[in-house]
Amino acid sequence: MPELPEVETIRRDLEPLVVGRTVAAVEVDPGTIDLLTDLPIDGLRAGLVGR
């Protein structure tokens, strides 16, 4: 798991690129999804697409 300062750095870098935009699609490597969340891949996509 990344430490909070690393997460904040990534958030700041991404903010100008993503604020005001909509997620159109999500690609997930099935081999790493277990490291990220307990949600199934389709649940992860459903929670992000359109936001």
PDB file as gemmi writes it, atoms N, CA and C in Angstrom:
CRYST1    1.000    1.000    1.000  90.00  90.00  90.00 P 1                      
ATOM      1  N   MET A   1       0.835  -1.182   0.000  1.00  0.00           N  
ATOM      2  CA  MET A   1       0.000   0.000   0.000  1.00  0.00           C  
ATOM      3  C   MET A   1       0.881   1.248   0.000  1.00  0.00           C  
ATOM      4  N   PRO A   2       0.542   2.214  -0.832  1.00  0.00           N  
ATOM      5  CA  PRO A   2       1.322   3.463  -0.827  1.00  0.00           C  
ATOM      6  C   PRO A   2       1.047   4.262   0.446  1.00  0.00           C  
ATOM      7  N   GLU A   3       2.008   5.041   0.837  1.00  0.00           N  
ATOM      8  CA  GLU A   3       1.860   5.911   2.004  1.00  0.00           C  
ATOM      9  C   GLU A   3       1.078   7.164   1.602  1.00  0.00           C  
ATOM     10  N   LEU A   4       0.450   7.808   2.565  1.00  0.00           N  
ATOM     11  CA  LEU A   4      -0.388   8.977   2.299  1.00  0.00           C  
ATOM     12  C   LEU A   4       0.336  10.086   1.536  1.00  0.00           C  
ATOM     13  N   PRO A   5       1.586  10.443   1.862  1.00  0.00           N  
ATOM     14  CA  PRO A   5       2.249  11.502   1.076  1.00  0.00           C  
ATOM     15  C   PRO A   5       2.391  11.139  -0.409  1.00  0.00           C  
ATOM     16  N   GLU A   6       2.614   9.852  -0.706  1.00  0.00           N  
ATOM     17  CA  GLU A   6       2.714   9.424  -2.106  1.00  0.00           C  
ATOM     18  C   GLU A   6       1.366   9.550  -2.805  1.00  0.00           C  
ATOM     19  N   VAL A   7       0.309   9.176  -2.101  1.00  0.00           N  
ATOM     20  CA  VAL A   7      -1.040   9.277  -2.666  1.00  0.00           C  
ATOM     21  C   VAL A   7      -1.382  10.738  -2.937  1.00  0.00           C  
ATOM     22  N   GLU A   8      -1.043  11.621  -2.022  1.00  0.00           N  
ATOM     23  CA  GLU A   8      -1.319  13.050  -2.191  1.00  0.00           C  
ATOM     24  C   GLU A   8      -0.546  13.621  -3.373  1.00  0.00           C  
ATOM     25  N   THR A   9       0.684  13.197  -3.568  1.00  0.00           N  
ATOM     26  CA  THR A   9       1.482  13.656  -4.708  1.00  0.00           C  
ATOM     27  C   THR A   9       0.829  13.231  -6.017  1.00  0.00           C  
ATOM     28  N   ILE A  10       0.383  11.995  -6.093  1.00  0.00           N  
ATOM     29  CA  ILE A  10      -0.284  11.504  -7.305  1.00  0.00           C  
ATOM     30  C   ILE A  10      -1.589  12.259  -7.528  1.00  0.00           C  
ATOM     31  N   ARG A  11      -2.350  12.498  -6.448  1.00  0.00           N  
ATOM     32  CA  ARG A  11      -3.610  13.238  -6.571  1.00  0.00           C  
ATOM     33  C   ARG A  11      -3.365  14.627  -7.147  1.00  0.00           C  
ATOM     34  N   ARG A  12      -2.350  15.313  -6.648  1.00  0.00           N  
ATOM     35  CA  ARG A  12      -2.042  16.664  -7.142  1.00  0.00           C  
ATOM     36  C   ARG A  12      -1.615  16.645  -8.606  1.00  0.00           C  
ATOM     37  N   ASP A  13      -0.864  15.626  -8.996  1.00  0.00           N  
ATOM     38  CA  ASP A  13      -0.434  15.519 -10.393  1.00  0.00           C  
ATOM     39  C   ASP A  13      -1.611  15.248 -11.324  1.00  0.00           C  
ATOM     40  N   LEU A  14      -2.567  14.442 -10.872  1.00  0.00           N  
ATOM     41  CA  LEU A  14      -3.709  14.076 -11.711  1.00  0.00           C  
ATOM     42  C   LEU A  14      -4.800  15.138 -11.743  1.00  0.00           C  
ATOM     43  N   GLU A  15      -4.919  15.918 -10.688  1.00  0.00           N  
ATOM     44  CA  GLU A  15      -6.021  16.877 -10.564  1.00  0.00           C  
ATOM     45  C   GLU A  15      -6.229  17.754 -11.800  1.00  0.00           C  
ATOM     46  N   PRO A  16      -5.215  18.411 -12.338  1.00  0.00           N  
ATOM     47  CA  PRO A  16      -5.468  19.271 -13.503  1.00  0.00           C  
ATOM     48  C   PRO A  16      -5.843  18.483 -14.759  1.00  0.00           C  
ATOM     49  N   LEU A  17      -5.563  17.207 -14.769  1.00  0.00           N  
ATOM     50  CA  LEU A  17      -5.875  16.384 -15.936  1.00  0.00           C  
ATOM     51  C   LEU A  17      -7.276  15.789 -15.889  1.00  0.00           C  
ATOM     52  N   VAL A  18      -7.852  15.641 -14.685  1.00  0.00           N  
ATOM     53  CA  VAL A  18      -9.112  14.912 -14.576  1.00  0.00           C  
ATOM     54  C   VAL A  18     -10.299  15.716 -14.056  1.00  0.00           C  
ATOM     55  N   VAL A  19     -10.059  16.804 -13.343  1.00  0.00           N  
ATOM     56  CA  VAL A  19     -11.179  17.580 -12.795  1.00  0.00           C  
ATOM     57  C   VAL A  19     -12.018  18.131 -13.939  1.00  0.00           C  
ATOM     58  N   GLY A  20     -13.326  17.911 -13.857  1.00  0.00           N  
ATOM     59  CA  GLY A  20     -14.247  18.382 -14.886  1.00  0.00           C  
ATOM     60  C   GLY A  20     -14.413  17.422 -16.051  1.00  0.00           C  
ATOM     61  N   ARG A  21     -13.736  16.292 -16.001  1.00  0.00           N  
ATOM     62  CA  ARG A  21     -13.848  15.300 -17.077  1.00  0.00           C  
ATOM     63  C   ARG A  21     -14.635  14.098 -16.575  1.00  0.00           C  
ATOM     64  N   THR A  22     -15.131  13.288 -17.498  1.00  0.00           N  
ATOM     65  CA  THR A  22     -15.915  12.104 -17.169  1.00  0.00           C  
ATOM     66  C   THR A  22     -15.149  10.853 -17.553  1.00  0.00           C  
ATOM     67  N   VAL A  23     -15.194   9.843 -16.684  1.00  0.00           N  
ATOM     68  CA  VAL A  23     -14.563   8.554 -16.974  1.00  0.00           C  
ATOM     69  C   VAL A  23     -15.423   7.830 -18.003  1.00  0.00           C  
ATOM     70  N   ALA A  24     -14.844   7.537 -19.167  1.00  0.00           N  
ATOM     71  CA  ALA A  24     -15.584   6.869 -20.239  1.00  0.00           C  
ATOM     72  C   ALA A  24     -15.402   5.357 -20.198  1.00  0.00           C  
ATOM     73  N   ALA A  25     -14.264   4.896 -19.710  1.00  0.00           N  
ATOM     74  CA  ALA A  25     -13.995   3.457 -19.675  1.00  0.00           C  
ATOM     75  C   ALA A  25     -12.943   3.181 -18.611  1.00  0.00           C  
ATOM     76  N   VAL A  26     -12.914   1.935 -18.156  1.00  0.00           N  
ATOM     77  CA  VAL A  26     -11.926   1.507 -17.170  1.00  0.00           C  
ATOM     78  C   VAL A  26     -11.312   0.207 -17.648  1.00  0.00           C  
ATOM     79  N   GLU A  27      -9.991   0.173 -17.746  1.00  0.00           N  
ATOM     80  CA  GLU A  27      -9.277  -1.053 -18.083  1.00  0.00           C  
ATOM     81  C   GLU A  27      -8.555  -1.525 -16.833  1.00  0.00           C  
ATOM     82  N   VAL A  28      -8.718  -2.809 -16.512  1.00  0.00           N  
ATOM     83  CA  VAL A  28      -8.128  -3.362 -15.303  1.00  0.00           C  
ATOM     84  C   VAL A  28      -7.367  -4.630 -15.651  1.00  0.00           C  
ATOM     85  N   ASP A  29      -6.163  -4.752 -15.121  1.00  0.00           N  
ATOM     86  CA  ASP A  29      -5.386  -5.983 -15.263  1.00  0.00           C  
ATOM     87  C   ASP A  29      -5.918  -6.968 -14.223  1.00  0.00           C  
ATOM     88  N   PRO A  30      -6.574  -8.050 -14.656  1.00  0.00           N  
ATOM     89  CA  PRO A  30      -7.160  -8.993 -13.696  1.00  0.00           C  
ATOM     90  C   PRO A  30      -6.141  -9.567 -12.712  1.00  0.00           C  
ATOM     91  N   GLY A  31      -4.873  -9.584 -13.074  1.00  0.00           N  
ATOM     92  CA  GLY A  31      -3.853 -10.108 -12.183  1.00  0.00           C  
ATOM     93  C   GLY A  31      -3.541  -9.203 -11.014  1.00  0.00           C  
ATOM     94  N   THR A  32      -3.909  -7.929 -11.104  1.00  0.00           N  
ATOM     95  CA  THR A  32      -3.596  -6.995 -10.017  1.00  0.00           C  
ATOM     96  C   THR A  32      -4.824  -6.479  -9.289  1.00  0.00           C  
ATOM     97  N   ILE A  33      -6.013  -6.804  -9.751  1.00  0.00           N  
ATOM     98  CA  ILE A  33      -7.221  -6.260  -9.137  1.00  0.00           C  
ATOM     99  C   ILE A  33      -7.338  -6.652  -7.673  1.00  0.00           C  
ATOM    100  N   ASP A  34      -6.899  -7.845  -7.300  1.00  0.00           N  
ATOM    101  CA  ASP A  34      -6.990  -8.264  -5.903  1.00  0.00           C  
ATOM    102  C   ASP A  34      -6.144  -7.390  -4.991  1.00  0.00           C  
ATOM    103  N   LEU A  35      -5.115  -6.774  -5.533  1.00  0.00           N  
ATOM    104  CA  LEU A  35      -4.269  -5.895  -4.730  1.00  0.00           C  
ATOM    105  C   LEU A  35      -4.939  -4.561  -4.455  1.00  0.00           C  
ATOM    106  N   LEU A  36      -5.897  -4.186  -5.290  1.00  0.00           N  
ATOM    107  CA  LEU A  36      -6.498  -2.859  -5.210  1.00  0.00           C  
ATOM    108  C   LEU A  36      -7.786  -2.816  -4.404  1.00  0.00           C  
ATOM    109  N   THR A  37      -8.615  -3.843  -4.530  1.00  0.00           N  
ATOM    110  CA  THR A  37      -9.950  -3.779  -3.942  1.00  0.00           C  
ATOM    111  C   THR A  37     -10.547  -5.171  -3.826  1.00  0.00           C  
ATOM    112  N   ASP A  38     -11.551  -5.300  -2.990  1.00  0.00           N  
ATOM    113  CA  ASP A  38     -12.288  -6.557  -2.883  1.00  0.00           C  
ATOM    114  C   ASP A  38     -13.444  -6.603  -3.873  1.00  0.00           C  
ATOM    115  N   LEU A  39     -13.693  -5.502  -4.582  1.00  0.00           N  
ATOM    116  CA  LEU A  39     -14.775  -5.468  -5.564  1.00  0.00           C  
ATOM    117  C   LEU A  39     -14.435  -6.323  -6.775  1.00  0.00           C  
ATOM    118  N   PRO A  40     -15.428  -6.990  -7.355  1.00  0.00           N  
ATOM    119  CA  PRO A  40     -15.166  -7.641  -8.638  1.00  0.00           C  
ATOM    120  C   PRO A  40     -14.885  -6.562  -9.693  1.00  0.00           C  
ATOM    121  N   ILE A  41     -14.212  -6.943 -10.769  1.00  0.00           N  
ATOM    122  CA  ILE A  41     -13.841  -5.976 -11.811  1.00  0.00           C  
ATOM    123  C   ILE A  41     -15.056  -5.215 -12.319  1.00  0.00           C  
ATOM    124  N   ASP A  42     -16.156  -5.916 -12.580  1.00  0.00           N  
ATOM    125  CA  ASP A  42     -17.349  -5.231 -13.089  1.00  0.00           C  
ATOM    126  C   ASP A  42     -17.892  -4.224 -12.072  1.00  0.00           C  
ATOM    127  N   GLY A  43     -17.781  -4.535 -10.797  1.00  0.00           N  
ATOM    128  CA  GLY A  43     -18.218  -3.599  -9.761  1.00  0.00           C  
ATOM    129  C   GLY A  43     -17.346  -2.356  -9.723  1.00  0.00           C  
ATOM    130  N   LEU A  44     -16.060  -2.548  -9.919  1.00  0.00           N  
ATOM    131  CA  LEU A  44     -15.135  -1.413  -9.968  1.00  0.00           C  
ATOM    132  C   LEU A  44     -15.459  -0.519 -11.158  1.00  0.00           C  
ATOM    133  N   ARG A  45     -15.662  -1.124 -12.321  1.00  0.00           N  
ATOM    134  CA  ARG A  45     -16.018  -0.343 -13.520  1.00  0.00           C  
ATOM    135  C   ARG A  45     -17.319   0.424 -13.303  1.00  0.00           C  
ATOM    136  N   ALA A  46     -18.320  -0.272 -12.780  1.00  0.00           N  
ATOM    137  CA  ALA A  46     -19.628   0.355 -12.582  1.00  0.00           C  
ATOM    138  C   ALA A  46     -19.531   1.548 -11.634  1.00  0.00           C  
ATOM    139  N   GLY A  47     -18.625   1.480 -10.682  1.00  0.00           N  
ATOM    140  CA  GLY A  47     -18.469   2.572  -9.733  1.00  0.00           C  
ATOM    141  C   GLY A  47     -17.712   3.771 -10.282  1.00  0.00           C  
ATOM    142  N   LEU A  48     -17.014   3.588 -11.405  1.00  0.00           N  
ATOM    143  CA  LEU A  48     -16.185   4.669 -11.948  1.00  0.00           C  
ATOM    144  C   LEU A  48     -16.700   5.264 -13.254  1.00  0.00           C  
ATOM    145  N   VAL A  49     -17.186   4.432 -14.160  1.00  0.00           N  
ATOM    146  CA  VAL A  49     -17.613   4.919 -15.474  1.00  0.00           C  
ATOM    147  C   VAL A  49     -18.788   5.877 -15.309  1.00  0.00           C  
ATOM    148  N   GLY A  50     -18.690   7.020 -15.952  1.00  0.00           N  
ATOM    149  CA  GLY A  50     -19.734   8.034 -15.891  1.00  0.00           C  
ATOM    150  C   GLY A  50     -19.528   9.063 -14.793  1.00  0.00           C  
ATOM    151  N   ARG A  51     -18.510   8.882 -13.998  1.00  0.00           N  
ATOM    152  CA  ARG A  51     -18.232   9.836 -12.915  1.00  0.00           C  
ATOM    153  C   ARG A  51     -17.276  10.890 -13.403  1.00  0.00           C  
TER     154      ARG A  51                                                      
END                                                                             
